[in-house]
Amino acid sequence: MSRNGRSLDDEIAEVESRLAHHRAQLRLVAADVRSRISITRAAPIAIATALAVGFAASRFVRKPARPGPAPRGSRSARLVGALAAALLPPLIRPVQHMLATWLAQRMHRSV
């Protein structure tokens, strides 16, 4: 008998049950973190993959260019293109973050 009146076998069984409970909690937390990481990394990877597939497909579908002078866009079109290239990435990041958060909440709610 031990100090608190319980046998050593009872204390060992209690410690083993607490360890099993902590392992189960750790598995749940690890699965949750794994799913969150995969969601946040999946969105940029999916966008980059879609862009790559789109560019590759456009190369095969596009008609060959005719030789001749390359058409130049108007000055305003080039300016709008430069502004879009500079401003769109910072504007898309918050939308991407909101989408990843929404997806994570939806996935967590369905479990």
Summary of the structure (lengths in Angstrom):
residues: 111
radius of gyration: 28.5
end to end distance: 45.1
largest distance: 98.3
contacts: 198
relative contact order: 0.08
helix: 81%
strand: 0%
